[in-house]
Amino acid sequence: MNTVSLKQRIQEDMKSAMKAGQKVRLGVIRLMLAAIKQIEVDQRIVLDDAQATAVLDKMLKQRRDSIAQYSAAGRADLADVESAEIVIIQEYMPQALTDGEIDALVGQAVDETGASAIADMGKVMALLKPKMQGRADMGAVSALIKARLARH
């Protein structure tokens, strides 16, 4: 089976963006490759697709945080740049989970861990993170878990 790794796909898209003269897209792709390469060099490893997805997920979180800060500061121009970057990065992420799927997975994890209080939140997150990494905003998932455990 000849599957292209996430990193290879990003590198191929970088070449396509260069040829097509897509400067914004090229810049974001270079940022993604640099973030992946930085970890590979620092840890002296080659990232697999799951690890590369985690890197891209972190980049998405950083951009969401930046958008919130720029919006609060009245800098819509900068928030728009971050939003455009999010759109490009999300192209390389796995299919996002729907709200219903997230809710079902959270319920299943709470039942599986026997969580009954906010103190058990770590157990639930540990179970969910591998299943949801890159497919859901973990900050929103965390809030959902807190709300569910507060009801218990």
N, C-alpha and C positions, 0 to 999 in steps of 0.2 A: 504494500500500500504506500503510495507516494504522497504523503501529506506535507505541506509546506508549513514550517514553524511560524509562529507569530512574528518572531524577529525577522525571518526571511521575507515574510509578506510585507512588513514595514519597509525593509530595505528595497524591495522591488517597487513599492509605491513611491519611495523617495526618488528613484530613478525616473519613474513616470512623471512625477511632479516637476522634476528638473526639466525634462524634455518639453513638457507642456507649459512651462513658465509660470506655474502656480506658486507664487512666492509665499503667500500666507500658509498654504498647505505644506509646502516644503519646510518652512520654518518650524511648524508644529511637529512634523515628522522627525526633523533633526533633533528637536527637544526630546521626543520620546526615545529615539535611539541613544541619545547622550545619557539619559537617565538609566536606561538598561545597561549600557556599556559601563557607566560609573559603578554600578553594583557589581558587575562582572569583574572589573579591575580590582575594586576594593576587597572583594571576598575571594578573588582568584577562582571563580567558577563560571560555568556557562549556564545562563538561566533557561529553564524549560518554559513551556507556555504558561503554566500556572503561576510561576514566579514573575514572568514578564507581565502577565495580567495584573498581578498584585502591584507592580510598579506603575502601570497605567492607571489603576484604580486610585492609587495615592495621588497621581497627577490630577485626576478628576476632582478629588476631594480638595486639593490645594486651590484649584480654580473655582470651585463652589464657594470656598471660604473667601477668596479674593472678591468674587462677585458681591457677596454679602457686605464686605467692607467697603468696596467701591460704591455700591448703591447707597450705603449709609452716609458716605461722604459726598454724595451728589455727583459722582463721577460716572455717569452713564456711558461715556465714551470708552473708559477703561473696562467697565463691566461688559460692554458689547464685545470687546476684544477677547476677554476670557470666555464668554459664551461661545464665540466662534471656534475657539480652541477646543472647548468641550465637545462640540459637534464632531470635529475631526477625530479626537481621541476615542470617542464612543464608537466609531466605525470599527475599531479593533477589539472591542470588548465583546464578551459573549452576549447572547440574547438576554435582555433585561427581564427580570421576573415581574409578573403583574402584581398588583396590590393583593389580589386574592391568593396568589401563590405564596407571597411573602407571609400573609396572615396565617395560611395553613401551615407553612414551615415553622413559624414561631410557635403556634399552638402545639404542633407535634413535638418540638424541642422542649417546651415547657413540661409537657406530659412525660416525655422520655427521661428528663433529668429529675423530675419530681420537684421542680422549683416551686416555691410557695411564697417567697419574699424577695425584696430587692437585693438582699445579700446573696441570693442564688443566681444573680444576673450573669456573673462570669461563666458559670457552667453552661448556661443557655447560649451565650455568645460564642463560647469555645466550640459548641456543637454546630452552630449555624454558620460561622465564618467560612469554613471550607466549602460549604454548599452554596453560599451566596456571594463570595468574593468576586467583585467585578460585575455582578448581576443585579446588585441592589445597593442603594445608599445606606451604608452600615450605620450612619448617624440616625437616619430615620428608623431603621430596624431596631436600634437601641432604644429609641423613644417608644416604639411599639411594645417592646418587651417590658420596659418600665411600667407603661400603662396597664399591661396585662397583669403583671405581678402585683401592682398596687391594688387591683380589684380582688386579689385572693384574700 
